[in-house]
Every structure is written in structure tokens, then in C-alpha cells.
Amino acid sequence: MKTMKYIDTHAHMNFAAYDDDRDNVIARTNTDEVMVINVGTQRDTSRFAVELAEQHDHLYAIIGLHPIHTTASFHDHDEVGEGGDEFTSRGEDFDVDYYRNLAQSSNKVVGLGECGLDYYRNTPETRDAQEKAFRGHIELALELDLPLMLHVRPSEGSMDAYHDVLTILREYVGSGNLRGQTHFFAGTPEIAQEFIDLGFYISFTGVITFAGMYEKLVKAVPMNRILSETDAPYVTPHPYRGQRNEPSHVREVIQKLAKIKKVDENVMAQQVIENAKRLYGI
């Protein structure tokens, strides 16, 4: 594999949004020197993330069950294609044997997730199902010595999901090599530090290119704990807003991180690569 300058630590080229031109999008990541970790959200997208990683040297996979898929939820057309928003998906249980076997099937699987708590549609039923699945991911990650990819979405005007995730994670401290990435972080500097203290890295998306509220947060996170991501096909950075996002746009995230941190873009890019290699062993 040629040397890569950038890394997108959380993307979804395994989603239906890329069905028409996936090969071209992947080719651009290679041309633009971007390593990519594609993240699964349920059985099918997890399996496809592994297939893509096996086909391309610079792609890796993280596999797991997104918290919104633990109970019946709205389909995202960009994720699953058929159905669209007018249909609901059936909830999935976290099948530990399935994900264990899938993780052990390829050395390109570098983590488990995205997992955690999503309180956007917040009911006791969804909370219980999400917590059960989250604990399943944590326990399997400790068993297989893999990092976690966390998805944390609080209810509006609150940091409740972050506090609940931290409480659950703390129960497992001392049980193994607990570590991971807090994807699309939108908490406070104080909450970021709590995750860092537990062995987690803080990840930023293209939102930082157009939302000034993130500057204080980026400044507070140590250089050796920052990761870059696109969350493609979502949250497209400036100047591409309004278009489908893709992993090659991670450069805009790096440029903004470098500007906020007052370091050279190349320094920022190299630091993020080193951080990702340290966490994921790639």
C-alpha cells in the first residue's frame, strides 16, 4: 500500500448512497491519499464494510449495530436504499456470535461499532434495548481486544446520553483494554476530557468547517487525542455543502483542525494518522 497522507476514521462507503459510483469514490480516496475506515450499522452494512476492506489495501472496517437499529426505526434512504423514510425497519438484536465470527474472519476489522446511545427518539423501550446492545459491544470488544466506535446522541438541549455512556463505560474499567473513538463528538470540553481519561479519542467531522461553536472544543482536545472523520455521506464540509459527502473531503476537516490548532496542515495530518494507527493498529 502506498503511503497515505490523510485518514477518514468514520465513513460509510458501504451505504446505498454510493451504489451508483462506489468504485469512483474509492478510486478518489486512493488518488487523494486517504485511508478510510468504513463503519457498519447493522449486519448487512457491517459485512459489506469487511468485503470492501478485503478488496482495497487502504480501506478498513468497523462492524456493529447502531443504537437506532436496536428497535424499529425509520429507514435512512442513503443507508439502505430501498424503503426510504416512509418505511420502518425491524429492530435487530446484537448477535454476538455473528459479530465475533465476522470480526475474526478478517484482519481488516479494526474495531466494533458504531455503538452507544442515541436519545433522538427517546423512550424507555429504546433506552433499554440500546443499553443491552451497547454492553454487548463492550464485552465483545474486551474479549477480542478491539477498540469501540462510539455513537452518542443526547436528547435536545441535554448531554444525557454522554453522561449515560460514560457511566456504563466506567463499569468496565479494569476488565481489559478499554479504548476507542467518540465519533462526531458534540459534547463539552469537560466531557471530552472524561472520555480521554477512559482511553478514548475525540473525533471531528466537517461540521467544524461551518459551525464556529466547535472551536473552543477543538482547542481543548490534546493533539495526540484528535481524530478526523467525514461521516460520509452525511455532514458535508464547506465548500461542498449541499452535495453528497465523501471521504476525500476529510482534507477540509484537517485544514480546519490545523487552523484552529495553529499548526501546519501537514503536521495536523501526520498527527491524526499517528493517532489512528496507535488506536487501531493499522
Buried (B, 14 or more C-beta within 10 A) or exposed (E): EEEBBBBBBBBBBBBBBBEEEBEEBBEBBBEBBBBBBBBBBBBEBBBBBBBBBBEBEBBBBBBBBBBBBBBEBBBBBBBBEEBEEEEEBEBBEBBBEBBBEBBEEBEBBBBBBBBBBBBEEBEEEBBEBBBEBBBBBBBBBBEBEBBBBBBBBBEEEEBBBBBBBBEBBEEBEEEBEBBBBBBBBBBBEEBBBBBBEBBBBBBBBBBBBBEEEBEEBBEBBEBEBBBBBBBBBBBBBBEBEEEBBBBBBBBBBBBBBBBBBEBEBEEBBBBBBEBBEEBBEB
